[in-house]
Every structure is written in structure tokens, then in C-alpha cells.
Amino acid sequence: MNHNRKLLNIELGRVSAEEYRKLPESGIVVVLDNIRSAHNVGSIFRSSDSFKVDKVYLCGICSVPPSAEIHKSALGAEDSVEWEHYDRTVDAVARLRDEGYSIVSVEQTVDSVPLDRLAVEPGGRYALVFGNEVDGVSQEVVDASCFSVEIPQFGTKHSLNVSVSAGIVLWHFRYLSGLR
């Protein structure tokens, strides 16, 4: 028997979009602060589906579904993950703070916490803010955040594509922090 055989799609135990929406909440939402690329938005939807994010807030210039460009990289995750659009990111952040979320900007700041040193409260509610491909999370949103977290990096660029950053941070919050 080949133990390295790739699984068939029917063996993956995928849930339907309707079943997904009935799963228990994770306590994690994603806020996208003026992401210009619809492909990045779609990729973040896909990662959000994978890690059972409760909702994605699309703010400012972010493309919104239905969109062929979002669908191309989301592969339908835009239909399973609930989403909402806000003209201003700070308005979404203010609402989420009022609802009891800890606002976490994923950004390199003077006091940002390295992701590998972040202690996350099990059962906590977190709004993870990811910023524009060029400018990052706006200073206004960073100022409105409870804290900032950054992904430790060792190369010359010290930046990652926003959709890659989202996948790394979401994995950390779901698996390394015990929010399963």
C-alpha cells in the first residue's frame, strides 16, 4: 500500500458553503484595509475559508464579490465566508472594537509583537487587519488598534505579499494559539 498516495477530492471531507456557515464561530474576523488587487482579496477569502474565519470586512478600495478576479483565486470561498464592505476601515474597526474584538494590525511598527512571541487568549475575539500592498495598514488604523503584530523575516525585503501574510497569521491564530 502506498502511504504517500495523494487523496482524491472526495476523500478530503469538504463541507458545503451552507454547512460551513453552520460551523462554530472561531472568534476571528479579517479586516482588509484598502487592498488594491482583487486577486489578493480572493486569495485572502480562500485562506479565510480554510481557517474558518467568521467574516471578512472589505474596506475602502477593496473589490467586492461578485468579481471574476476575486473568484479566480478564491475558488468560491467568497460564497462561504460572510463579508461586508465599509467605505472607511476605521469605521469597521470602531464597530468591531465596540463588539468586543481585540484589533490587531499586521504591520511593522515601533512596538509590534513578533508573531512567534504572541500569546493569544484562547476564546478571545480578534479582528486581524491586513493593509494595502504598498502602504500597509494605514496609520489611522494602527492608532486605533490594540496592538500590532509582525511576521519575523530574515531576508533582504522584510515584506511579504499581503495574501501570504494573511495565511501565515491565520494559521498561527488557529493552531499555535489554541483557538481551534
N, C-alpha and C positions, 0 to 999 in steps of 0.2 A: 504494500500500500504506500502510495506517495503522500507523505505528510506535508509536503510543500505544495500540494495541488491548490491552485487558485480556486476560491469559492465562486460559484455561479451566482448571478444576481438573485435568483430565487432562494438562495441559501443565506442571504445577508440579513433576513429578519427585518426588512424595512417596514415602517409604518406608513399609512396613508396620511395625506395632509390633514384630513379630518381627525384621525387618531392622534396625530402629533399635537393638535390644538387641545386635546383632552389630557395630555400627559401632565404630571405635576409641574408647577412652576419651578424654575431654577433660582429665581431671585436676581437674575442677571438680565439687564437690558443694554443695548448698544445705541450710542448716540453718534451719528456721523455729522461732523462739523464741516460743511461745505466741501464734500468730496466731489471733485470735478469729473472723474471718469466713471461712466456708467458700468464699465467692466469691473472696476474696483468695488462699486456698490453691489453688483451681482455676486462677486466673489465673497464679500462680507455676508451677504444673505446666506450663501451656501455654508460658510463656516458657522454662522449663527444657527442654522438648522442643525448642523452636525452636533453642536454643543448645547442644544436646546435652550437658546436664548428666548426670553419671553416676548420681547418686542424690539424692533429696530426703529429708531427715530431718525428720519431723513431730514436734515436741516439745511436751509439756505439753498445753494445751487445744486444740491444733490438731485440726480434723476430719480424719478419715482415710477413704480410699475403702473400700468403695463409699459414695458420698454423692451424692444428686441435686444438691445445691447445688455441690459440687466439680465434678461432671460438666458442669453448665450453663456454667461458664466455662472449664473445662479442655478441653472438646470431645473427650474420650477420651485426652488426654495422660497422665492418671493411669494408663492401661493401658500406655503405652510407657515412661515413666520409672519406674525402680525406686524404691521408697520403703520407709521403715522408721519405726516410731514409738518414741519414748523418752518415758518419763514426765518425765524431767528433762533439760533442754537441756545442762546441764554434763556429764552422763554421755555424751551423744553427742559433745560437743566433746572430752572426755578421750580417748575411743576414737579419734576422727579424728586427734588430735594424736599418739597412740601409733602410728597408721598412717602418719605422715609428712606429714600435711596442715598447711599454714600456716593458722591460724584467723584469719579476717578478719571482724570485726564491722562491719557497715554502720551506723554510728552517729556522731553528732556528739559528739566528746569533746575534751578539752583538747589532746591530741596527734594527733587524727585527720589523716590524709593526704587532701588534696583528690584526688578521683578523677582529675582531669585531670593530676595530677602523679605519679600512682602508676606506678612501674616494676615490672612483673611479670616474673618469671623464666620465659622460655619453657621448657616442660617441667615447670614447678613443679606442685605439687598444692595446691589451695586449697579450703578449706571456707568458704563465704560465709554469714554469719549475718545473718538479717533478723529484726527484732523486732516485738513487739506494736504494734498500731495506735495505742495511747495512750501506753504506757510505753517503747516502743522495745526495744532489746536490753537484757536485764537486766544490772545492774552486775556480778553474779557471772560472767556470760558474757563481758562486756567485759574483766574482770580476767583471764580465762582465755585471752584472745585474744592472738595475736602482735602485732597492731596493728588499728587502726580506720581505716576509710575513709569519707569523706563526699562527697556529691554537691554540688558548688558550686551555689548558688542565689542569685538576685538579687531576688526579690520580698519581700513582707512576711511570708510564712508560714514560710519556712525548714523546710518539711516537705513530703514527698510521700507519696502512698499507697504502702504497702509493696509492692504488686504493680508499681507504676510504677518504684519504686526498683530492684526486682529486675530488671526488663527493662533498665534503663539500665546497671546494674553488670554484668550478664551479657554484654551487648553489648560493653562495654569489655574485659572479661576475654577474650572470644573473638576480638575483631577488632582492638582498638587495642593489645593487649598481645602479639599474635603467638601466642596459644595456639590456633591453628587446627588 
